[in-house]
Amino acid sequence: MSKKPGHIAEFWKKYLDDEGEVQNAKFLTALIKYLEEHENEENKENIKVPSFKNKKSRELFAKRVTNQIFWPDPESKENDIVTKASIIFACKKSTFGPFITLFQTISENLSSTDLPFQPIDFFWGHSDLSRITKRLKKEKSYCMRYHDDGGFEICIRKVVEDGSDPSLRRERIKRMNLKSKGVIWRWEEQIAMIQGMKINKHDFGSVGAWLKELKDKEIIEEPVMYGTAYRSYVDKKNKNRDHEVDNAFKGMRS
């Protein structure tokens, strides 16, 4: 049994020769190898990765994680490289949490059987808010991105009644590990009041459960897919989902 890196530095040194940054293609190869080596292995470090149905499922999961989760830094408009800093951001306590459970957490929270689309489909990484504002055309259309301080935020096209310029409603959710509850995802709902903003706290078991709540409350309606994801993973002619890709990202064996 090979030694399993328990944190980012060890992973980077073992699988990427300790380079400062690497192209997506090189990182993808390293990630596939890492997932392959640690799938279904018992280990003292408690490393957890998803279980995949087959090799293709593992590769598709690794590709989407590489391209959308590990943005090089919050200021970058491109995501064709992976850096240590991008992994560190993803592993913030308020985002996905520790590296040893990172990929399991991604699988559990950016896939959801309660929604018509997987959250990864409309996850925009560190995309600039001005870019998102231009892409959200319809009222209550939305996408998800990293919050600058960790965790995630939903960007929602506001209802405009007076012909003013479009703007966004932004709602944040963050991961928390509480002694009384364990790991939860907290949404601090902002409610406009005459005397200011009121905050209502809501706790969820997953990001997908939070998104379902927003959908049920009719706060969000139609997601806007990241980049070319819609063209790549959805048949635009008949709007059928590519179930193979969805199941691959979900990662778990049924």
N, C-alpha and C positions, 0 to 999 in steps of 0.2 A: 504493500500500500504506500503510495507516495505521500510525502509531507504536504499538508494542506495549509496554505497561507491563511492566517486568521485576520489579517488586516491589509489595508491598501498597499503599504510599502512592500510587504512580502509578496503579495500577488504581482505587483509591478516588476519586482526584481526577478522573480521566477519565470514569469510568462512573457515579459517584454524587455528583458536584459537591462532594466533600470534606465531606459531612455526617458528624457524629459517629457516628450510628447510623441505620439505616433499617429500615422494616418489611420483612418477608419478601417481600411482593409486589414492592416496588421493587427489592430486591436480585435477585430471580429474573429480572426483566426485564433488569437489567444483566448478569447472569451469562450469560444466553442470548445476548445481543449479543456478549459477550467470546468465548464459545466459537465463535460463528458466524464472527467476524472472523479467528480464529487457527487454525481447523481446516485442517490440511494445508498451512499456509504455511511456507515456508523462512524462517528468520530468524536473525540473528546472535546474538540473546539466548538461543537454544536453548529457547524457550518450547515446551512440549509439551502438547497437549490431545488427548483421545480423538477418534477418527474415528467419526462416527455414520452409521447407515444412512439416516436421514431426519430431517426437522424434528421430528417427534413424539418420536423417540428422544432427541434433544438436549434437548427441553423436559422430558421425564420425568426424565432424568439430573439436570438443573439443579434441578428441584423437590426431588428427594430429597436432593441435596447441601445445598441451602438449608435444608431443614427439619431434617435430622439431623446434619450435619457442623458447621455454624456456630452452635453454641449461644452465647448472649450472654456468659456467664461461668460458671465452675464452681458458683457459688452459686445460679444461677437455676433455678427449676423450670419456667419457660416458655421457649419457643424461637420466639417470634413476631417477634423482631427479629434483625438481624445487626449486629455491631459490628466495628470494626477489631481489637479485642482477641480476638474469637472466631476471626478468620482467623489472627492471629499465633499463637494456641495451636495451631491445626491445622498451622501451618507450622514448629512446633518440630522440631529435628533428630531427636528421638526419635519424633515422630508421623508426619506425612506428608512433612516436609522442605520444600525451597524452593518458593516460590510459583510460579516459572516452570514447575515440573513437578507442581504440586499436584494438578490435576484428572486428569492421567494416572495419578499414583500412587494416587489414590482409586479410579479405575476398575480398576486392576490388582490392588488389594488388598482391596477390599470386594465383589468378585465372584469367583466360583470355580466352575469346571466340575466340581470334585471333590466338591462337597457338594450335598445335596438342596435347600438354601436358600442364597441369597446372604448373606454376612455383613452387608450393609446392612439386611437384613430384621430382624436381631436386634441391631442396634447402637443403644444407648440414650444416646449422647452423654454429657452430664455428669449423668445421672440419679443421684439420691441413693441410697446403698446400702441405706437402710432401705426405700425404695420397691421396690427390686429384690428384697430379701429377701422381701417380702410377695408379690411376683408369681411367684417361683420356688416352685412347689408340689411338684413331683415331685423325687425324688432324682436327681441328676445332670442335672436341667434346667439351662439356662444362658442367659446373654446376654452381650453384650460392651459395654463402656463405655470412655470415656477414662480412663486412669490420671491421677491428679491431678498427677503430675510429668511427664506426657508419655507418648506411646505408648498402649497399650491394655491392658485386662485383661479376662480372662474371669471372670465370676462364676458359680460352680457351686454348686447346692444340695448341701450335704453329706449323706452318709448318716447318718441319726440312728437309733441302735439302742436308746438308753435312754430315749426319750420326752422328751428335753430340747428346748429351744427351737431352731428351725431356725437354721442359720448358713451362711455362705458360704465356699467355698474360692476363693481369688483367685489367678490366675496372670497375670503380666504379660509382654507382648512389646513390644520397643522397636526402632525403626529405628536402624541404625548404618551409618556409611560408613567402612569400614576400608581402609587402604592395601593390605592383602594380599588382600582379598576384594571390595572395592567395597561397594555397598549390600546389606546383609543385614538380616534381622529376627531378633533374638535373644530366646530364651526361657530364662530362668534358672529351671529347674524346681526347686521346693522339695520335698525329700524328708525326711520326719520320721525322725529317728534317736534312739536312746536318749540320746545325749549332745547332742542339739540338732538343728538343721536342716542338711541337706547341700544344696548347690547344684550342679546339673548344667547346663552350658551347652549349648544346642542352637541352631544357626543354620539359617534357612530363607530361601528365595527370595521368599516372599510370606506375607501373613497367612493366606491361604487354605490354603497348605501346612501351616502350623502347626495350624490348626483340624482339618485332616484327620488329622494326627498325634494330636491329642487324641481324636478320634473313634475312630481305630484302636486306641488304647490303652484305650478304654472309660472315659476320664476324663469325657467329656461324652456325653449321649444326645439329649435333645430340646430344641431352642431355643425360647425364649419371645420372641415377636415384639414389636417396639417399638410402643407405643401402639396405634393402630388399623391398623397395617400389615398384620396378618393378615387383618382383615376387608376391607381395601382391595385387597390384591394376591393373595389366595388364596381360591378357592371353597371355603367351609367344608363345603358339602354333600357334595362328592365329593373334596375335598382336592387338586384339580388345581391346578398352579401357573399363574399368569398369565405365560406365557412372553414375551409382548410386553414386559411391564415388566422382567422379568429381563434380556432381551436389550438393552433400552434402557439399563439401568444398566450393564451390561457395556460398552456404548458402542462397542465395536469392530466394524467390518465383518467379516463372515465371508468 
